[in-house]
């Protein structure tokens, strides 16, 4: 099957079957295609991945896929230029956040141009970077690259950077680990070398019902939860006391936060159930397990007192996401290279999490640098300025030229 047949036969294409083998796309045309796939994290991303795989195949590029357990989602990894490891990876997530309940003025899954801006879900976060990289594949292939350029597309970033672990595993197994990774999250094409880590949890408490007039025979799940939340509040204060004002972060310390709570059924019943969600946003370099470990130790004390009254009482905490922070590097290979290409003379820090820390923990040199502004991400009428797409394309062309000599 050729690219056209395989894609249309699987019913994956939006619009007409106009994808001739070896077809070239402008970044704008490629963005139209990518936004057309509704890759909200709860959905499969396989249609988008199949489109990209077919497009790359039509240019003679093989892809390697790694799937989630249900085989409903896939990461894609492909190498342009010389085979093997080293070189540069251009990395992006294929999923987007939901549009539910948001007042969009046009179809979120069709790119609409207004006043020099392209509107659509994922235009800023982060299909434009992927679109530019893909549109320039023929240019990468035509250039006498001295080192490989890898394309690394992940699933499930928006729900806690869950998919990229398998992408990195696949890279390790294939022996094609890049030296440098550029994560193209929207930074308005500025070079970012640090962000906090995000660790989130759901804690569920089970108490024991009784009439509210008889608290001595019941276990109050809401009041036990209040003790745990009080503990987190004290941890928050302790982290504030460890502030590092020179770090450049706002605020310059690890933050601890409880975001939701639900519990109890009626005022005259001692509540059996309470649950709350909480997170900490960790300064790069801080121990990622300290807060969780100390919380668990405190929760074990509270739980022992609950079980002394009723053995069916208990506390359970589940980890939701674990997004490693990105730390400035001692030998910042990625930062030096990308700053030379963008003309930045200082790297910035951002407050949002990305997959960059996971690549860094796997031994790659990483920066975040991509088109668009994070301020427009996740919102109704999300957009990217066309000038940002042009800036990204110009950056990629400089990158191609640079990679004609070894790193
Ligand atoms: Zn993103």
Boltz pocket constraint, residues with backbone or C-beta under 6 A from the ligand:
constraints:
  - pocket:
      binder: B
      contacts: [[A, 93], [A, 125], [A, 126], [A, 157], [A, 185], [A, 353]]
      max_distance: 6.0
